[in-house]
Amino acid sequence: MRLTLRALLAYLDDVLEPATLKEIGVRVSESPSASATVARIKEVIRRRRISAPELTGSGSAPDPNLVAEYLDNTLSPDTVPALEKLCLDSDMHLAEVASSHQILTAVLGEPVEVPLATRERMYALVTPTPLVGDAPPPKSGVHNKLRDSAIMDTSPALEAEVTGGRPVMPDYLKPAKGRNLVVLLVSGCVALGWILWVLNDQGVFSSRQANVASNEKAAPVVGGAVHEPTSAPHHDHEKASTPVEGLANHDDEPVEPLVAATESSPVPEPDADGSPTDQSLARNETTAPQSAIDEPAAVMSDPAAPDVKTPEAVGLSPQPEPAPPAPATNPFPAMMYSNAEGILLVRDRESGAWNVLPRRALVRDGDEIASPVPFQAEFTVESSALAVTLHRGTRVRLEPGTGAELFKIYVDRGRVSIERSAGGEHPEPISMGLSIRGQNAQIALNEPGTMCGIEVEQRVPFGRRPDPLLLIPGGGFYVTSGNVAFSWNGGPAVNVGADVGWAGWPVPPNPMVAGPQRPIPNWLTPEGIPQTNADRKGVQMFEKEFNVDQTVDMSIPSLVMDRREMISTYATSTLGLVDDIPMLVKALQSEHEKTRQAAISSLRSWLPTDPNNTTRLEQEVARIFPEDSVADVVDLLWGYSRDDGKDVIISQKLVAFMDHKQIAVRELAFYYVSQITPRTSAHGYRPSLADSPRHAALVGWRNLLEKNGGQLVK
């Protein structure tokens, strides 16, 4: 089969035979142009705010009927190339044709079921016209076959003669009276049998038969005492022999309600020998229900009210006041990913997988996006003078704003810069909403030419001790030009100008305070983070490793073990950004020092975000490391502080770990020893050294312990 546009549409919508699908899939993977066309079809279908052909006049070509014949595979072969060329040259027409093919596939994939009532009404309303001659056979096609099958279903009605009056309903549409009567009889018998079975199962008939067959009247109840009847009770065999006669004698007597049968009589006191005084209980006789017929009303005393628990009324108790309605959200503005190069990831809302977002695509409200190291993503906001940039290692979610907010950004980690252009027709402030790891804020860029930056750092633990500061974001808010009004958690707005330029995230319940002034970080300067030629070349190589048609978990994990250290480090940082914990644990065993350090940093930042992360980490470490090293790796990832360097046991354990057989353990131990003793020489030690030079370097660290009395720091 040729790889035409129609073949690719059928391949994408899965309407071909399995063998043909497999053949086209192989050919698409082998052809770069076909792969690019497939990716382009997927992108234009998903693209929002794409224009559509005009209905009439200029710009309305091609004719919709022509497109319908093309999709139905009935278009003249001479016209197909021109139509396909038009679609391939225009994203608008390609999106229209591909979307129409997708919709028709979904609609025609299942036969249409017409309800019987609808058919009857249609036949009663329409007078069929007589058939004149034979119509020419229609062209072949999928849609025509479905239409022919629908005509065949209703052909008996069309073949009926026209009598001039209202059409007669076909016999096969008329309800069968005899069959309906049989169905009703069978249903009635089943319902009656079910009712009898339920009543018998509840003991209605057995209780009545036992009471009636004894042919005795119940002893009256006076003052709560039971008076035994004067006649001797019947034996079991006598009761069994007279059920029919007793039933006939009691047809005219009133029957007590079922509730009376559930009232329990007083339990008789046992005799000295332990046997009950009521012989009827020993014979398993049923006491007749109480009745007021045999005694005058003056003699009868009011029976005690049964101890029935009143059911709890549902819905009558006072209900809590309803929560206040959520504030109305504003329409989300059109934000376009405007980069000419680089990589931006977007998370699928259903599967949770991360995909590469095509360039020049629009992001939607609710999208979770991430800009991996070493890329940055730039966005233009429609109908506003704002430009938003996600810097390397940033992960955010976009949501509609409320009130005066244009939109809202939920910053999970990383750095975001927002710039308002110097021009513009509207001088009033532009407001945005922020959510910084659960803390809400609002900023207003008060004047044109304002630029600000948002930095959110994840704190890392130093031991398993509870630390509430771990959930407080690090970083702060920068202003490089202009003036910004900043409000934290609904508090009063704080004006931060370029003269101060900085406000750190407050620790609740402290308010937001501007200052003291800090130097502007490199990522906020026009030059950005300095890069060498080797860095730029590595960025270009890493960008080529991403595939638009593959998710991140399919294309990037294999790069963790790449021989190129820069590519391996970038891949590890990307997996840390999307929280791919299994691959981060595997990266701890990488041969590259920077890769191991990137994995350590990502895992330590991820650990305190959820109480269940420790268990998950232990499971993942147990899959990669030997059993005797699992506990050591987990403890080392939780970390040690500088104060732990004053502990003799911890100090000696860390130095001993620097000679561990696992390179991950050596890397983690040296990571903390270097932080605890920042001014101490490493004595030539590196975790990746071979055994002999590593042992020689460890002599200096052991001498340090001996000098400090077993401590890393005094």
Secondary structure, DSSP 8 states (H G I E B T S, - for coil): ----HHHHHHHHTT-S-HHHHHHHHHHHHH-HHHHHHHHHHHHHHH-SS-----SSSTT--S-HHHHHHHHTT-S-TTTHHHHHHHHHH-HHHHHHHHHHHHHHHHHHTS-----HHHHHHHHHH-------S--------HHHHHHHHHHHHTHHHHTS---SSS----GGGS--HHHHHHHHHHHHHHHHHHHHHHHHHTTHHHHHHHHHHTT-----EETTEE---SS----HHHHHH-HHHHHHHTSSS----HHHHT-------B-TTS-BS-HHHHTT-------SSSS-TTT--------------SS-S-----------B-----EEE--SSS--EEE-TTT--EEE--TT-EE-TT-EEEE-TT--EEEEETTSSEEEEE-TTEEEEEEE-BTTEEEEEEEEEEEEEEEE-S--S--S-EEEEEEETTEEEEEEE-STT-EEEEEEE----SSSS--GGGGS-EEEEEEEESEEEEEETT---EEEETTT-EEE---TTS-----------GGGSSS-S---HHHHHHHHHHHHT--TTS-HHHHSGGGGG-SSHHHHHHHHHHHHHTT-HHHHHHHTT-S-HHHHHHHHHHHHHHGGG-TTHHHHHHHHHHHHS-HHHHHHHHHHHH---TGGGG-HHHHHHHHHHTT-SSHHHHHHHHHHHHHHSTTS--TT--TTS-HHHHHHHHHHHHHHHHHTTS-S--
